[in-house]
Amino acid sequence: MNRPLDSPFESIESAQEYLKILSAAILEVMQEVEADVRAMTSPQFQRRVQALRLALYKLEQLEKHVRTSHRILNDLRTLRRLLLEERSSRTAEKVSEPYAQELDWAC
């Protein structure tokens, strides 16, 4: 677990940072597309407005997926921490087992 990282996605934290940057970019593009939709009021641009609305819908879907992925990464990070602490506590239990056995014999 303590080996150097070979790529930017070898840790949960680096993947979370990527998703944070991606989410910010998606929100920025969504604002631009919304501004474009508002700017096109002429009937001659109706087809373009429909295409922009479809793009906006797809961006909203992507943003939801990125948010969900971020939550999943948070869950994985929490699980990793729990598992690593469990290993630490197991080691502590193994060290304290002989002491516990001594107490059992003393009773």
C-alpha positions as CSV (number, residue, x, y, z in Angstrom):
1,M,0.0,0.0,0.0
2,N,2.9,2.4,0.6
3,R,4.5,2.0,-2.9
4,P,5.0,5.1,-5.0
5,L,2.1,5.9,-7.4
6,D,2.7,5.2,-11.1
7,S,-0.4,6.9,-12.4
8,P,-2.7,9.7,-11.2
9,F,-5.6,7.2,-10.6
10,E,-3.8,4.8,-8.3
11,S,-5.3,6.3,-5.2
12,I,-8.9,7.1,-4.2
13,E,-7.9,10.6,-3.3
14,S,-6.4,11.3,-6.7
15,A,-9.5,10.0,-8.4
16,Q,-11.6,12.2,-6.1
17,E,-9.5,15.2,-7.1
18,Y,-10.1,14.4,-10.8
19,L,-13.9,14.1,-10.2
20,K,-13.8,17.5,-8.4
21,I,-12.1,19.1,-11.4
22,L,-14.4,17.4,-13.8
23,S,-17.5,18.4,-11.9
24,A,-16.4,22.1,-11.9
25,A,-15.8,21.9,-15.7
26,I,-19.3,20.4,-16.2
27,L,-21.0,23.1,-14.2
28,E,-19.1,25.8,-16.2
29,V,-20.1,24.3,-19.5
30,M,-23.7,23.9,-18.3
31,Q,-23.8,27.6,-17.5
32,E,-22.5,28.5,-20.9
33,V,-25.1,26.3,-22.6
34,E,-27.9,27.8,-20.5
35,A,-26.7,31.3,-21.6
36,D,-26.7,30.2,-25.2
37,V,-30.2,28.9,-24.9
38,R,-31.4,32.1,-23.4
39,A,-29.6,34.2,-26.1
40,M,-31.3,32.4,-29.0
41,T,-34.8,33.7,-29.1
42,S,-35.3,33.8,-32.8
43,P,-37.5,31.1,-34.4
44,Q,-34.8,30.4,-37.0
45,F,-32.7,29.0,-34.2
46,Q,-35.3,26.6,-32.9
47,R,-33.5,23.5,-34.0
48,R,-30.2,24.7,-32.5
49,V,-32.0,25.5,-29.2
50,Q,-33.4,22.0,-29.2
51,A,-29.9,20.6,-29.7
52,L,-28.5,22.8,-26.9
53,R,-31.3,21.7,-24.6
54,L,-30.5,18.1,-25.4
55,A,-26.8,18.8,-24.6
56,L,-27.8,20.5,-21.4
57,Y,-29.8,17.4,-20.4
58,K,-26.8,15.1,-21.2
59,L,-24.6,17.4,-19.1
60,E,-27.0,17.2,-16.2
61,Q,-26.9,13.4,-16.5
62,L,-23.1,13.4,-16.5
63,E,-23.0,15.7,-13.5
64,K,-25.3,13.3,-11.6
65,H,-23.0,10.4,-12.5
66,V,-19.9,12.2,-11.4
67,R,-21.6,13.1,-8.1
68,T,-22.6,9.5,-7.6
69,S,-19.0,8.4,-8.5
70,H,-17.7,10.8,-5.9
71,R,-20.0,9.3,-3.2
72,I,-18.9,5.8,-4.2
73,L,-15.2,6.9,-3.8
74,N,-16.0,8.3,-0.4
75,D,-17.6,5.0,0.6
76,L,-14.5,3.1,-0.7
77,R,-12.2,5.5,1.2
78,T,-14.2,4.9,4.4
79,L,-14.1,1.2,3.9
80,R,-10.4,1.3,3.3
81,R,-9.9,3.2,6.5
82,L,-12.1,0.8,8.4
83,L,-10.2,-2.2,7.0
84,L,-6.8,-0.8,7.8
85,E,-7.8,0.2,11.3
86,E,-9.3,-3.3,11.7
87,R,-5.9,-4.7,10.8
88,S,-4.3,-2.4,13.4
89,S,-6.8,-3.5,16.1
90,R,-6.3,-7.2,15.2
91,T,-2.6,-6.7,15.7
92,A,-3.3,-5.1,19.1
93,E,-5.6,-8.0,20.0
94,K,-2.9,-10.5,19.1
95,V,-0.5,-8.7,21.4
96,S,-3.1,-8.6,24.2
97,E,-4.3,-12.2,23.8
98,P,-1.5,-13.7,25.9
99,Y,-2.3,-11.2,28.6
100,A,-6.0,-12.1,28.4
101,Q,-5.1,-15.8,28.7
102,E,-3.1,-15.0,31.8
103,L,-6.2,-13.3,33.3
104,D,-8.3,-16.4,32.4
105,W,-6.0,-18.6,34.3
106,A,-5.9,-16.3,37.3
107,C,-9.6,-16.6,37.8
